[in-house]
Every structure is written in structure tokens, then in C-alpha cells.
Amino acid sequence: MGSETFLEVILAILLPPVGVFLRYGCGVEFWICLLFTLLGYIPGIIYAIYVLVG
């Protein structure tokens, strides 16, 4: 895991859509993460980490 990925994961824990946005921009992954975050903070974190690490 590189330093960029580490920073994205830290941001994904604090603000999930921001971490995903840094990697994918305003793509589908960002909007799914934003929806999960609005529905519940924990699902947003889980999805963001899944997308960034996986």
C-alpha cells in the first residue's frame, strides 16, 4: 500500500466520498459512496475502503 493509497484510506475513514473522489473523480464509485454515506456513515466508510483497497 503506497502513501497515496494510505492517504486516501485515511480520508475515506473521515469523509468517505472525498477519498473516493480523489481516485475516481465524479464517477459512479463516487456517487455510490455518497449515497451510502447519506444513508449511513458506516456503510459509506466500508464501501469507500472496499473500492480504494480492492
C-alpha positions as CSV (number, residue, x, y, z in Angstrom):
1,M,0.0,0.0,0.0
2,G,1.6,3.2,-1.2
3,S,1.5,6.6,0.5
4,E,-1.3,7.8,-1.9
5,T,-3.5,4.8,-1.0
6,F,-2.8,5.4,2.7
7,L,-3.9,9.0,2.5
8,E,-7.0,8.0,0.5
9,V,-7.9,5.4,3.1
10,I,-7.5,7.9,6.0
11,L,-9.7,10.4,4.1
12,A,-12.2,7.5,3.4
13,I,-12.5,7.0,7.1
14,L,-13.0,10.7,7.9
15,L,-15.0,11.7,4.8
16,P,-15.8,8.6,2.6
17,P,-16.8,10.4,-0.6
18,V,-13.6,12.6,-0.6
19,G,-11.3,9.6,-0.5
20,V,-13.2,8.0,-3.5
21,F,-13.3,11.3,-5.3
22,L,-9.5,11.7,-5.2
23,R,-9.1,8.4,-7.0
24,Y,-12.1,8.2,-9.4
25,G,-13.4,11.8,-9.7
26,C,-17.1,12.2,-10.2
27,G,-17.6,8.6,-11.5
28,V,-20.1,6.0,-10.5
29,E,-18.0,5.0,-7.5
30,F,-18.2,8.5,-6.0
31,W,-22.0,8.7,-6.4
32,I,-22.5,5.2,-4.8
33,C,-20.2,6.2,-1.9
34,L,-22.1,9.4,-1.5
35,L,-25.4,7.6,-1.4
36,F,-24.1,5.1,1.1
37,T,-22.7,7.9,3.3
38,L,-26.0,9.7,3.2
39,L,-27.9,6.6,4.2
40,G,-25.5,5.7,7.0
41,Y,-21.9,6.8,7.7
42,I,-20.6,3.3,8.4
43,P,-21.8,1.8,5.1
44,G,-20.1,4.8,3.3
45,I,-16.8,4.0,5.1
46,I,-17.0,0.3,4.3
47,Y,-17.7,0.9,0.6
48,A,-15.0,3.6,0.3
49,I,-12.4,1.3,1.8
50,Y,-13.6,-1.6,-0.3
51,V,-13.3,0.5,-3.5
52,L,-9.9,2.0,-2.7
53,V,-8.1,-1.1,-1.4
54,G,-9.8,-3.7,-3.6
